[in-house]
Amino acid sequence: MEFSELFKKIEYKLRFLARKYRTRCSYFDEEDLYQEMCGYLWRTYKDGLPYYLNESYVVRGCEFHILNYMRKEKEKAYKISLEAPINENGDTLK
């Protein structure tokens, strides 16, 4: 199956997953998650997606990818308070 044919069949499912998971993490919006799944799908297809995999298996792989992606990126997020001192003089961002 060609990539464009596969993509047309599962595009709406990927958009649904992006909408579903955007509420889990405030660091990503729907478009970020959708693009990440599309990139993952392209890399997987380019590396030789087995012909016998059905569409639901491919969509599930994309879903697991973005869940792992969100988990890893969330750990990298650095939160700081506007009232926390930023230097030795006690200056704040506020």
Order of alpha helices (4+ residues) and beta strands (2+ residues): alpha-alpha-alpha
